[in-house]
Amino acid sequence: MTSDPILFSKQNSVATITLNRPEARNALSPDMIADLGQALRSCRSGEVRAVLLKGAGGAFCSGGDVKDFTNKLEEGGPDAISQHLRDLAGTLHREVILEIRRLAKPVIAAIAGVAAGGGFSLMLACDVRIAASNSRFLMAYANIGAPGDGGSTFLLPRLVGAGKAMDLYLASQPLSAEAALEIGLISQVVPAEELDRHALETATRLAQGPTLAYGRFKALMDRSWTNDLEAQLEAETEGMADIARTSDFHEGIRAFTDKRRPWFQGR
């Protein structure tokens, strides 16, 4: 057994968070979810300008720890497993999914092996999803008689459409990387042996970009799901006015005028 369910490192303004339960295909234990939330909160720092999320041992994340669910049911009955899932999902939602969406910087998922159940949902919450060619995607919830959590019922139909989202849930069958790319579930597919390098290069490139603008665009997109057009246009107006006070915007327009490459610093 590994001792640390989450590994965290930082290099060149990129924070790398690794799900580290390879013996369980990085299934989401309560300790892992809590530690993942803590790692994501540390990424709020201005020193971090992009986040790379991946799994150890050839898998991204196989979802919730179903063996633990079974133990809770056998030890405490329906009330015990109901409370356990309420606590687990609540923590996942508050400390991980919402934290990813509220981070004002890009979060890149590097997906190797399986992304299933809660791992599938975790991937959906990220801004960029890069998959190895041998990866597989599975909602999995229906296979254990569950409806879904981790924001999957909200995020999935917005990525692939309501009809396709329902198809994926009802089928509960693995989807190949190429099929996932075709329906817009993931952003890119790369050879398995190139995944780590390509994902890190992508995160590094984004970390060198106008990260304040990235964060603003991310927030505007999320608000657009509940805003009407008038409210969204007003939010865009405020966004442009706010970003106009930043050094990155000043650098961007000067570089455009000077016909040179801009040097953004996330300020």
C-alpha positions, -999 to 999 in steps of 0.1 A, spaced: 0 0 0 12 35 -7 13 60 21 3 92 4 -29 90 -16 -21 123 -33 13 135 -46 19 172 -52 48 190 -70 53 223 -86 77 233 -114 78 264 -137 44 276 -124 28 242 -131 14 223 -102 12 185 -108 -13 165 -87 -11 128 -89 -38 104 -76 -16 78 -59 -35 46 -51 -22 25 -80 -30 -8 -63 -67 2 -65 -65 19 -99 -66 52 -79 -101 46 -65 -114 76 -46 -111 69 -8 -122 95 17 -86 103 25 -77 108 -11 -107 131 -17 -97 152 14 -61 154 3 -70 162 -33 -91 191 -21 -62 204 0 -39 201 -30 -63 220 -52 -67 248 -26 -30 252 -26 -32 259 -63 -50 291 -56 -16 307 -51 -5 331 -77 27 311 -81 6 284 -98 -6 293 -132 -18 259 -145 -26 226 -129 -19 191 -142 -40 162 -128 -31 126 -134 -31 91 -119 -2 68 -109 4 33 -121 -12 34 -156 -48 44 -146 -64 78 -141 -91 69 -116 -115 40 -114 -141 59 -94 -154 53 -59 -140 24 -37 -169 -1 -42 -152 -26 -18 -155 0 9 -191 6 0 -198 -31 5 -180 -32 38 -201 -2 50 -233 -19 39 -224 -52 56 -213 -36 88 -240 -10 93 -268 -16 69 -286 8 46 -284 38 70 -246 34 73 -240 32 35 -264 60 28 -246 83 53 -212 73 39 -222 81 3 -238 114 14 -205 124 32 -183 111 4 -202 128 -24 -206 160 -4 -169 163 2 -161 154 -34 -184 181 -47 -175 209 -23 -137 204 -21 -128 189 -55 -154 195 -83 -163 231 -73 -127 239 -64 -116 229 -99 -143 249 -115 -135 280 -93 -98 279 -99 -90 309 -120 -65 290 -141 -66 260 -165 -67 225 -151 -55 198 -174 -64 161 -170 -38 135 -183 -59 104 -187 -42 70 -189 -59 37 -186 -94 39 -171 -115 69 -161 -147 54 -146 -174 65 -123 -162 92 -100 -130 93 -121 -150 99 -152 -168 128 -134 -134 142 -121 -122 143 -157 -153 161 -168 -146 189 -143 -112 197 -158 -107 223 -185 -86 203 -209 -87 165 -212 -58 148 -229 -60 110 -232 -36 82 -240 -46 62 -271 -52 31 -249 -74 49 -224 -110 39 -217 -140 59 -204 -170 45 -185 -197 62 -166 -201 29 -146 -228 43 -122 -256 22 -136 -235 -9 -132 -239 -6 -94 -274 8 -96 -264 44 -89 -276 76 -107 -243 96 -108 -224 122 -89 -193 144 -92 -212 168 -114 -215 143 -142 -253 149 -146 -245 186 -151 -212 186 -170 -216 156 -193 -247 168 -212 -230 202 -217 -201 185 -234 -218 159 -255 -255 168 -255 -284 154 -234 -291 125 -258 -256 112 -259 -252 117 -222 -282 95 -215 -268 69 -240 -235 68 -222 -252 63 -188 -276 36 -200 -250 17 -220 -225 16 -191 -199 2 -216 -163 13 -220 -157 40 -247 -124 41 -265 -102 72 -266 -110 77 -303 -147 74 -297 -145 98 -268 -127 123 -290 -152 120 -317 -181 130 -294 -162 158 -278 -157 141 -244 -120 147 -245 -97 173 -261 -69 153 -276 -56 117 -280 -19 110 -280 2 78 -280 3 63 -245 41 66 -243 38 103 -251 10 112 -226 30 125 -197 54 146 -219 26 160 -240 3 168 -210 32 186 -192 41 205 -223 5 216 -226 3 227 -190 36 245 -193 25 263 -224 -8 274 -208 11 285 -176 31 309 -198 -1 324 -213 -25 351 -202 -37 331 -172 -58 359 -157 -78 360 -190 -80 322 -190 -95 323 -155 -120 351 -165 -131 331 -196 -136 300 -175 -157 318 -150 -177 335 -178 -184 301 -194 -196 287 -162 -219 316 -156 -233 313 -191 -251 281 -181 -275 300 -159 -274 336 -173 -297 349 -199 -281 367 -228 -284 402 -213 -268 391 -180 -241 373 -199 -233 404 -220 -231 425 -188 -207 400 -173 -186 401 -204 -185 439 -202 -173 438 -166 -148 411 -176 -133 433 -203 -132 463 -181 -115 444 -152 -89 427 -174 -80 461 -189 -64 470 -156 -40 440 -157 -3 441 -168 -9 411 -190 -35 429 -211 -12 459 -214 16 436 -225 -7 419 -249 -19 449 -268 16 464 -269 31 432 -282 3 431 -309 12 466 -319 49 459 -319 44 427 -339 63 406 -313 54 377 -290 39 388 -257 54 379 -224 26 372 -199 33 370 -162 -1 363 -147 -5 398 -134 
